């Protein structure tokens, strides 16, 4: 892969998808878990700060954001240290 392909983090990807849809953290959390949005919001916040979620969570986010199967960059796509 080229450095351009790996330069976007999951947090960047998620932030861009939320902005495209006009969603705040709170609005996205309500979409994900209407009965307990605070728990969802805490998870979203962690993911926006750089923690890459597990694939199942990435699938849930992608479905809610309507990304047509694009799960965003995974932890395997990001080089650490």
Rosetta constraint file for C-alpha pairs under 8 A:
AtomPair CA 1 CA 5 HARMONIC 6.22 0.50
AtomPair CA 1 CA 6 HARMONIC 7.14 0.50
AtomPair CA 2 CA 6 HARMONIC 6.73 0.50
AtomPair CA 3 CA 7 HARMONIC 5.89 0.50
AtomPair CA 4 CA 8 HARMONIC 7.81 0.50
AtomPair CA 6 CA 73 HARMONIC 7.80 0.50
AtomPair CA 6 CA 77 HARMONIC 5.82 0.50
AtomPair CA 6 CA 78 HARMONIC 6.09 0.50
AtomPair CA 6 CA 79 HARMONIC 7.97 0.50
AtomPair CA 7 CA 78 HARMONIC 7.67 0.50
AtomPair CA 8 CA 12 HARMONIC 6.11 0.50
AtomPair CA 8 CA 13 HARMONIC 6.70 0.50
AtomPair CA 8 CA 73 HARMONIC 7.21 0.50
AtomPair CA 9 CA 13 HARMONIC 6.27 0.50
AtomPair CA 9 CA 50 HARMONIC 7.52 0.50
AtomPair CA 9 CA 73 HARMONIC 6.32 0.50
AtomPair CA 9 CA 78 HARMONIC 6.85 0.50
AtomPair CA 10 CA 14 HARMONIC 6.02 0.50
AtomPair CA 10 CA 47 HARMONIC 7.59 0.50
AtomPair CA 10 CA 48 HARMONIC 7.81 0.50
AtomPair CA 10 CA 50 HARMONIC 7.03 0.50
AtomPair CA 10 CA 51 HARMONIC 8.00 0.50
AtomPair CA 10 CA 52 HARMONIC 6.17 0.50
AtomPair CA 10 CA 72 HARMONIC 6.06 0.50
AtomPair CA 10 CA 73 HARMONIC 5.23 0.50
AtomPair CA 10 CA 74 HARMONIC 6.71 0.50
AtomPair CA 11 CA 15 HARMONIC 6.02 0.50
AtomPair CA 11 CA 47 HARMONIC 5.90 0.50
AtomPair CA 11 CA 48 HARMONIC 4.49 0.50
AtomPair CA 11 CA 49 HARMONIC 6.46 0.50
AtomPair CA 11 CA 50 HARMONIC 5.39 0.50
AtomPair CA 11 CA 51 HARMONIC 7.57 0.50
AtomPair CA 11 CA 52 HARMONIC 7.52 0.50
AtomPair CA 12 CA 16 HARMONIC 6.13 0.50
AtomPair CA 12 CA 48 HARMONIC 7.42 0.50
AtomPair CA 13 CA 17 HARMONIC 6.29 0.50
AtomPair CA 13 CA 72 HARMONIC 6.07 0.50
AtomPair CA 13 CA 73 HARMONIC 7.37 0.50
AtomPair CA 14 CA 18 HARMONIC 6.15 0.50
AtomPair CA 14 CA 48 HARMONIC 7.02 0.50
AtomPair CA 14 CA 72 HARMONIC 7.49 0.50
AtomPair CA 15 CA 19 HARMONIC 6.12 0.50
AtomPair CA 15 CA 48 HARMONIC 6.83 0.50
AtomPair CA 16 CA 20 HARMONIC 6.08 0.50
AtomPair CA 17 CA 21 HARMONIC 6.48 0.50
AtomPair CA 17 CA 65 HARMONIC 6.91 0.50
AtomPair CA 18 CA 22 HARMONIC 6.08 0.50
AtomPair CA 18 CA 23 HARMONIC 4.99 0.50
AtomPair CA 18 CA 24 HARMONIC 6.92 0.50
AtomPair CA 18 CA 28 HARMONIC 7.56 0.50
AtomPair CA 18 CA 65 HARMONIC 7.32 0.50
AtomPair CA 19 CA 23 HARMONIC 5.92 0.50
AtomPair CA 19 CA 24 HARMONIC 7.62 0.50
AtomPair CA 21 CA 65 HARMONIC 7.63 0.50
AtomPair CA 23 CA 27 HARMONIC 5.46 0.50
AtomPair CA 23 CA 28 HARMONIC 5.69 0.50
AtomPair CA 24 CA 28 HARMONIC 6.04 0.50
AtomPair CA 25 CA 29 HARMONIC 6.04 0.50
AtomPair CA 25 CA 41 HARMONIC 6.10 0.50
AtomPair CA 25 CA 44 HARMONIC 6.76 0.50
AtomPair CA 25 CA 45 HARMONIC 7.28 0.50
AtomPair CA 26 CA 30 HARMONIC 6.24 0.50
AtomPair CA 26 CA 37 HARMONIC 7.26 0.50
AtomPair CA 26 CA 38 HARMONIC 7.93 0.50
AtomPair CA 26 CA 41 HARMONIC 6.10 0.50
AtomPair CA 27 CA 31 HARMONIC 6.31 0.50
AtomPair CA 28 CA 32 HARMONIC 6.20 0.50
AtomPair CA 28 CA 41 HARMONIC 7.70 0.50
AtomPair CA 29 CA 33 HARMONIC 5.97 0.50
AtomPair CA 29 CA 34 HARMONIC 7.38 0.50
AtomPair CA 29 CA 37 HARMONIC 4.88 0.50
AtomPair CA 29 CA 38 HARMONIC 7.09 0.50
AtomPair CA 29 CA 39 HARMONIC 7.98 0.50
AtomPair CA 29 CA 40 HARMONIC 5.01 0.50
AtomPair CA 29 CA 41 HARMONIC 4.98 0.50
AtomPair CA 29 CA 44 HARMONIC 7.36 0.50
AtomPair CA 30 CA 34 HARMONIC 4.59 0.50
AtomPair CA 30 CA 35 HARMONIC 7.83 0.50
AtomPair CA 30 CA 36 HARMONIC 7.64 0.50
AtomPair CA 30 CA 37 HARMONIC 4.89 0.50
AtomPair CA 30 CA 40 HARMONIC 7.76 0.50
AtomPair CA 31 CA 37 HARMONIC 7.99 0.50
AtomPair CA 31 CA 64 HARMONIC 7.24 0.50
AtomPair CA 32 CA 37 HARMONIC 7.31 0.50
AtomPair CA 32 CA 40 HARMONIC 6.84 0.50
AtomPair CA 32 CA 60 HARMONIC 7.99 0.50
AtomPair CA 32 CA 61 HARMONIC 7.69 0.50
AtomPair CA 32 CA 64 HARMONIC 6.82 0.50
AtomPair CA 33 CA 37 HARMONIC 5.16 0.50
AtomPair CA 33 CA 40 HARMONIC 6.34 0.50
AtomPair CA 36 CA 40 HARMONIC 6.97 0.50
AtomPair CA 37 CA 41 HARMONIC 5.97 0.50
AtomPair CA 38 CA 42 HARMONIC 6.31 0.50
AtomPair CA 39 CA 43 HARMONIC 6.58 0.50
AtomPair CA 40 CA 44 HARMONIC 6.19 0.50
AtomPair CA 41 CA 45 HARMONIC 6.06 0.50
AtomPair CA 42 CA 46 HARMONIC 6.39 0.50
AtomPair CA 43 CA 47 HARMONIC 6.30 0.50
AtomPair CA 44 CA 48 HARMONIC 6.10 0.50
AtomPair CA 45 CA 49 HARMONIC 6.22 0.50
AtomPair CA 46 CA 50 HARMONIC 6.63 0.50
AtomPair CA 46 CA 51 HARMONIC 5.80 0.50
AtomPair CA 47 CA 51 HARMONIC 4.66 0.50
AtomPair CA 47 CA 52 HARMONIC 5.87 0.50
AtomPair CA 47 CA 53 HARMONIC 6.56 0.50
AtomPair CA 52 CA 74 HARMONIC 6.81 0.50
AtomPair CA 52 CA 75 HARMONIC 6.00 0.50
AtomPair CA 53 CA 57 HARMONIC 5.91 0.50
AtomPair CA 53 CA 58 HARMONIC 6.11 0.50
AtomPair CA 54 CA 58 HARMONIC 6.27 0.50
AtomPair CA 55 CA 59 HARMONIC 6.12 0.50
AtomPair CA 55 CA 74 HARMONIC 7.91 0.50
AtomPair CA 56 CA 60 HARMONIC 6.34 0.50
AtomPair CA 57 CA 61 HARMONIC 6.15 0.50
AtomPair CA 58 CA 62 HARMONIC 6.01 0.50
AtomPair CA 58 CA 71 HARMONIC 5.68 0.50
AtomPair CA 58 CA 72 HARMONIC 7.67 0.50
AtomPair CA 59 CA 63 HARMONIC 6.07 0.50
AtomPair CA 59 CA 69 HARMONIC 7.70 0.50
AtomPair CA 59 CA 71 HARMONIC 6.09 0.50
AtomPair CA 60 CA 64 HARMONIC 6.17 0.50
AtomPair CA 61 CA 65 HARMONIC 6.03 0.50
AtomPair CA 61 CA 71 HARMONIC 7.86 0.50
AtomPair CA 62 CA 66 HARMONIC 5.90 0.50
AtomPair CA 62 CA 67 HARMONIC 5.33 0.50
AtomPair CA 62 CA 68 HARMONIC 7.40 0.50
AtomPair CA 62 CA 69 HARMONIC 6.60 0.50
AtomPair CA 62 CA 70 HARMONIC 6.52 0.50
AtomPair CA 62 CA 71 HARMONIC 5.56 0.50
AtomPair CA 63 CA 67 HARMONIC 6.50 0.50
AtomPair CA 63 CA 68 HARMONIC 7.31 0.50
AtomPair CA 63 CA 69 HARMONIC 7.33 0.50
AtomPair CA 67 CA 71 HARMONIC 7.46 0.50
AtomPair CA 73 CA 77 HARMONIC 5.85 0.50
AtomPair CA 73 CA 78 HARMONIC 7.51 0.50
AtomPair CA 74 CA 78 HARMONIC 6.96 0.50
AtomPair CA 75 CA 79 HARMONIC 7.97 0.50
